[in-house]
Amino acid sequence: MQKGQVLIFLLIGILVITVAGGAYYFGKLQSQRPQDIATPPPLPSSIEPSINPEEVVKTFYSTWLNCEKEFDKYALKNGPIPQEVSKQREDCIKKAMADYTVIQKEHPTDNKMWCAQNIPSSVNADKATIAGNTATVVSHHLFEQSGDNQIKVTLTLIGNTWKISDTTCLRSNSSATDETANWKTYTNTKYGFSIKYPQNLNFTEQTSDTYLLLVAFKEQGKVMVGGGFDIEVRAPKSLDDEITYRKWTVVGHVTDGISEEKRIKKDGFDGVVLYYEATNTSGNKQKSTIAIIKTDKYAYSIYSKATSADLLLSNLKFYSK
């Protein structure tokens, strides 16, 4: 073999060894790379609500109730309510509506939210029934005089927050449907109202310089206290003026003072219930109320036992002449 051929074969051998070595080296690097790349866990299909539906219901009604209680405390301590304090109450309620509901109300104290003419002493709620993005909760509103008032509250899940979307009255705190089925109805077309009253009561009408109309409902031969109720119609400039006048009629005369004052709504009109203790014909103390409703034209004031206030208010109706 010639010297030139030997050199060629030597070069070819070196080239083969170099290629084989390179292939082995890159293959080794490839075998050292991880075969499985870690991936992040899948995102959850839905976001867990930040608070459960029954807590939303309890918080909403408790917040509203606190707005009312603070307002009542001011009224008891300071008397007539100035406009700025009334606005603070309405703003407090509107904020609760905005924070916990998607319900828009012209009157923030619409009776449908409470299914009652006045405000309860406490609130509670059953455990929610949830179906997808909708939940229902039975809310219990406890009244000192008339017991448990039940409301079915519907909520909708918006983002990760439950919002109240509707309310339905299940059982009213006044059993008007049963108790007043056989009651009579008094109607006054001149002053645009009617009210139901028990069959055992008779009524008399009178007028004076201090009121437009007084209708006294009582049993024959008995005074009003403990046996019936009165309703007076006046035309004051404002609800606060009527409250001041009504307090004057009882404080220092039949009672030492007003023990509680609750703001209410009746058919969209503002009102208040004044609670006090009066001495009945037997010389015993009796819890009594004056329920006042101020419409655009008149103020209607019902004097009665505290246990009758809700029932009488629920049967007081207004209409256009």
Secondary structure, 3 states (H helix, E strand, C coil): CCHHHHHHHHHHHHHHHHHHHHHHHHHHHHHHCCCCCCCCCCCCCCCCCCCCHHHHHHHHHHHHHHHHHHHHHHHHHHCCCCHHHHHHHHHHHHHHHHHHECCCCCCCCCHHHCCCCCCCCEEEECCCEEECCEEEEEEEEEECCCEEEEEEEEEEEECCEEEEEEEEEEECCCCHHHHCCCCEEEEECCCCEEEEECCCCEEEEECCCCCCEEEEEECCCCCCCCCCEEEEEECCCCHHHHHHHHHHHHECCCECCCCEEEEEEECCEEEEEEEEEEECCCCCEEEEEEEEEECCCCEEEEEEEHHHHHHHHHCEEECCC
